[in-house]
């Protein structure tokens, strides 16, 4: 799925799921990419059309929103650093296993990496 988007538009700098409430987890898909244009509605329509068609009913019930952010935003920079810090303290990240991280960040208290939050373009 992610390779299709990268082929059509370009790679993602950030791609992760974020839960804003630890007690009632509903996941927001948070994405940052250099190819995001200024037309936010068109960008969200494209992403929603591509992503929602891939999800089954169970997945959709746990899914809250698609959130697009600028690659240079404070949240994007925070999310980019998470796997690096985790790898440094926990050893090598196995991309076949989901990595759920609790943080002190109010915008992203629970983060689930999608294979690798950092794409090869950023690493």
Secondary structure as UniProt FT lines:
FT   HELIX           2..8
FT   STRAND          14..19
FT   STRAND          27..32
FT   TURN            34..35
FT   HELIX           40..52
FT   TURN            53..54
FT   HELIX           57..61
FT   STRAND          63..69
FT   TURN            71..72
FT   HELIX           74..90
FT   TURN            95..96
FT   STRAND          100..102
FT   STRAND          110..113
FT   TURN            120..122
//
